[in-house]
Amino acid sequence: QVQLVESGGGLVQPGGSLRLSCAASGRIFTLNDMAWYRQAPGKQRELVAAITSGGSTNYADSVKGRFTISRDNAKNTVDLQMNVLKPEDTAVYYCSVRHWEYGWKTYWGQGTQVTVSS
C-alpha cells in the first residue's frame, strides 16, 4: 500500500546543486528507514544515502561531504540535497522506504533522472 513519488531531478552543470524530494503515502509504520539509491547506465544500483526514524545517517564514500539526506517524520518525506555535482553522479535516483510490518518490507519509487553535464 505504500507509495513513493520522487521529484526534483533534472539537468545541472558540474559543480552545481540539486535537491531531490520524496513523498511517501499509505500505511507507514513507526520503525522505518528511508534511503536514496541510484543506478547509472550499465552500472549496478548503489546506495547513496540512508536515514533512520531516529535520524541516524550513512552515506556512500563517493558522496560524503557533498550530499545531505534529511527527513520529516510527520510528513513522511525525505530529501537529498546534492552539492558540487559531478558527471559521475548522473543516474536515475530512487527513493525507498523500509518499515516493520510483521517483518521488514521495502518499497520503491519510480525514479527521477539526474544528469550532470556541461
C-alpha positions as CSV (number, residue, x, y, z in Angstrom):
1,Q,0.0,0.0,0.0
2,V,3.0,2.3,0.5
3,Q,3.7,4.6,-2.5
4,L,6.7,6.9,-3.0
5,V,6.9,9.8,-5.5
6,E,10.3,11.4,-6.3
7,S,10.7,14.9,-7.7
8,G,13.4,17.5,-8.3
9,G,15.5,15.7,-10.9
10,G,16.9,17.4,-14.0
11,L,19.9,18.7,-15.8
12,V,22.6,20.5,-14.0
13,Q,26.2,21.6,-14.8
14,P,29.2,20.2,-13.0
15,G,29.7,21.9,-9.7
16,G,26.1,22.8,-9.4
17,S,23.4,21.8,-6.9
18,L,20.1,19.9,-7.0
19,R,17.6,18.9,-4.3
20,L,15.6,15.8,-4.7
21,S,12.4,15.2,-2.7
22,C,10.4,12.1,-2.0
23,A,6.8,11.9,-0.6
24,A,5.6,8.7,0.9
25,S,1.9,7.9,1.3
26,G,-0.1,5.0,2.5
27,R,0.3,3.0,5.7
28,I,3.8,3.6,7.0
29,F,4.7,2.3,10.4
30,T,6.9,3.8,13.2
31,L,10.0,1.7,12.6
32,N,11.3,2.7,9.2
33,D,14.4,3.6,7.3
34,M,14.3,5.9,4.2
35,A,17.0,5.9,1.6
36,W,18.2,7.1,-1.8
37,Y,19.7,4.8,-4.3
38,R,20.9,5.4,-7.8
39,Q,21.6,3.5,-10.9
40,A,23.7,4.7,-13.9
41,P,23.5,3.1,-17.3
42,G,25.5,-0.1,-17.4
43,K,26.1,0.1,-13.6
44,Q,24.8,-1.7,-10.6
45,R,22.3,0.0,-8.3
46,E,24.1,1.5,-5.3
47,L,23.1,3.1,-2.0
48,V,23.6,6.8,-1.9
49,A,22.4,7.8,1.5
50,A,20.1,6.4,4.2
51,I,18.4,7.8,7.3
52,T,16.6,6.0,10.1
53,S,13.5,7.1,12.0
54,G,15.8,8.4,14.8
55,G,17.8,10.5,12.3
56,S,21.0,8.4,12.0
57,T,22.5,8.7,8.6
58,N,25.1,7.0,6.4
59,Y,26.5,7.9,3.0
60,A,28.4,6.3,0.2
61,D,32.0,7.4,0.3
62,S,31.6,8.9,-3.2
63,V,29.1,11.4,-2.0
64,K,30.1,12.1,1.6
65,G,30.7,15.8,2.2
66,R,28.7,16.7,-0.9
67,F,25.2,15.2,-0.3
68,T,22.9,15.6,2.7
69,I,19.9,13.4,3.5
70,S,17.1,14.6,5.7
71,R,13.6,13.6,6.6
72,D,10.3,14.9,8.1
73,N,8.7,12.1,10.1
74,A,5.4,13.9,10.5
75,K,5.0,14.3,6.7
76,N,6.8,11.1,5.7
77,T,9.1,12.9,3.3
78,V,12.8,12.5,2.6
79,D,15.1,14.9,0.8
80,L,18.5,14.7,-0.8
81,Q,20.5,17.9,-1.1
82,M,23.2,17.4,-3.7
83,N,26.1,19.8,-4.0
84,V,29.2,20.0,-6.0
85,L,27.7,17.6,-8.5
86,K,30.0,15.7,-10.8
87,P,29.3,13.9,-14.2
88,E,29.7,10.6,-12.4
89,D,26.6,11.5,-10.3
90,T,24.5,11.1,-13.4
91,A,21.9,8.3,-12.8
92,V,18.3,7.5,-12.1
93,Y,17.8,8.2,-8.4
94,Y,15.3,6.1,-6.5
95,C,13.7,6.7,-3.1
96,S,12.9,3.8,-0.8
97,V,11.3,3.1,2.5
98,R,11.8,0.0,4.6
99,H,9.4,-0.5,7.6
100,W,8.4,-3.0,10.1
101,E,5.1,-4.7,9.4
102,Y,5.2,-8.3,10.7
103,G,8.7,-8.2,9.3
104,W,10.8,-5.8,7.2
105,K,9.2,-4.7,3.9
106,T,10.8,-2.4,1.3
107,Y,9.0,-0.1,-1.2
108,W,10.5,1.8,-4.1
109,G,9.6,5.0,-6.0
110,Q,9.6,5.2,-9.8
111,G,12.9,7.1,-10.0
112,T,13.9,10.5,-11.2
113,Q,16.7,11.3,-13.7
114,V,19.6,13.4,-12.7
115,T,22.0,14.4,-15.4
116,V,25.3,16.3,-14.7
117,S,26.8,17.7,-17.9
118,S,28.2,20.8,-19.5
